[in-house]
Amino acid sequence: MQLLRIAAITSNLESRGSLRTVSIELRKQLCEIGRRMYDRQFCAANEGNLSCRLSDNEVLCTPTLHCKGFLEPDDLCTVDLQGNQLSGNRRRTSEILLHLEIYRQRPDVRAVVHCHPPHATAFAVAREPIPMGVLPEPEVFLGEVPLAPYKRPGTQEFAETVVPFVHKANTIILCNHGTVSYAADLEHAFWMTEILDAYCRILLNARQLGRVNWFTPKENRELLDLRLQWGFNDPRVAAGTPDDQLAEHPVSAEYWKQLGAARRAFPRS
């Protein structure tokens, strides 16, 4: 019996040690993603915030009023899923409620990236839906990118703006604000932001040249099939969306009118 107790204690200590190691590595990775986000000019001054799950009810996040390009592991905070700060010398980001709403809605999500990438945020300010059916990479890796309504940042009302879309997308445009991307890890969540902003930059450049050419329905279907092969879920499959409607924003088009959103710069001809 004594040996069993010792074994249990040893196992528990080893488990705690393993969790500490994971926490240290995640802290380092979060700081690295923060530097990359700042270097890419996705956030100015102290803008943007990052988080990742440590456990079912504990989340590691960036502090408020701190430049993401100069984060150190000890600067980071932990909170529970209700937003209560559990640790950290600095106050947690005021926009953690957005992250926590995503974690509550999506238990599979382990990391959230929120920032203001300039080209994608231009679409957010113009309330111009992100065109579908133009470039392979966003079709395969992003799918539809919905527009969520504007609410004051840092509030629960703001956090809940993503709820209608969070199960149907991995990246969302926040009207008059920025973007949020989420995935199984920080690296992939950040990739979504990079892909989106690169795509928006290409769209704006192409528009200056005069026009954007669109994929055919058959080409859209081929890219959707490729998206599924890569392991991404897509609501257009469950909905049985026909080929000629795949690029018509089936997830978010019904919300455009109330947002004042419309395809003004990129109308489909």
Buried (B, 14 or more C-beta within 10 A) or exposed (E): EEEEEEEEEEEEEEEEEEEEEEBEEBBEBBBBBBBBBBEBEBBBEBBBBBBBBBEEEBBBBBBBEBBBBEBEBEBBBBBBBEBEBBEBEBEBBBBBBBBBBBBBBBEEBBBBBBBBBBBBBBBBEBBBBBBBBBBEEBBBBBBBBBBBBBBEBBBEEBBBBBEBBBEBBBBBBBBBBBBBBBBEBBBBBBBBBBBBBBBBBBBBEBEEEEEBEBBEBEBBBBBBEEBEEEEBEBBBEEEEBEBEBBBBBBBBBEBBEEBEBEEEBBEEE
